[in-house]
Amino acid sequence: GESVGLHLPTLSVQEGDNSIINCAYSNSASDYFIWYKQESGKGPQFIIDIRSNMDKRQGQRVTVLLNKTVKHLSLQIAATQPGDSAVYFCAENKYGNKLVFGAGTILRVKS
Amino acid sequence: DTEVTQTPKHLVMGMTNKKSLKCEQHMGHRAMYWYKQKAKKPPELMFVYSYEKLSINESVPSRFSPECPNSSLLNLHLHALQPEDSALYLCASSQEAAGGVGSYEQYFGPGTRLTVT
């Protein structure tokens, strides 16, 4: 079967440290992935995406890494801030722009 | 304007009621979506509209009836819901719903928190 899932349900980090959120996928045919951030009471917010022809993509304070060999995706947040506290979802974009979300990781930033 | 708006923010309805959720975007997007999100769970796709036509129905029960009156509006009509239908209903839009694997960012609204009593 196909699935997009996460290793850690909750991640607590100290303010200023780097955060790494992981995601595993099982469909080797998947070729496009997205990370979303969802704050309490809000809808998911696009963070960054990556295609399977890339290994790494950087944004502002965020980096997504894709390891196709082990079917693993990670989101790195540099200098984590209290405003980064949220639930983070990886998602796989399928045919017809159909998104399949992973289970989610709660990121808690301690001040 | 990169905003997707949804009304109402909260809705409480009985199992015999008929209600509607509304979604609006003015980004010129031609694809719109309904998702259902239960507490502590990821969003799950319900429907996809592309150019105002229903393109994907993820085997959603008929008590949920989507409607796309024009390219900016998306409705979800609710009738005879069950308590287990209580959830956050999210609307999203994107530039296109590509025929192949797309790369169009989906913009989400804040959702409607639905409680069925």
Interface residues (C-beta under 8 A of the other chain):
Chain A: D31 Y32 I34 G41 K42 G43 P44 Q45 F46 D49 R51 F89 N93 K94 Y95 G96 N97 K98 L99 V100 F101 G102 A103 G104
Chain B: V4 A31 K40 K41 P42 P43 E44 L45 V48 S50 S55 I56 L90 A92 S94 E96 A97 A98 G99 G100 V101 G102 S103 Y104 E105 Q106 Y107 F108 G109 P110 G111
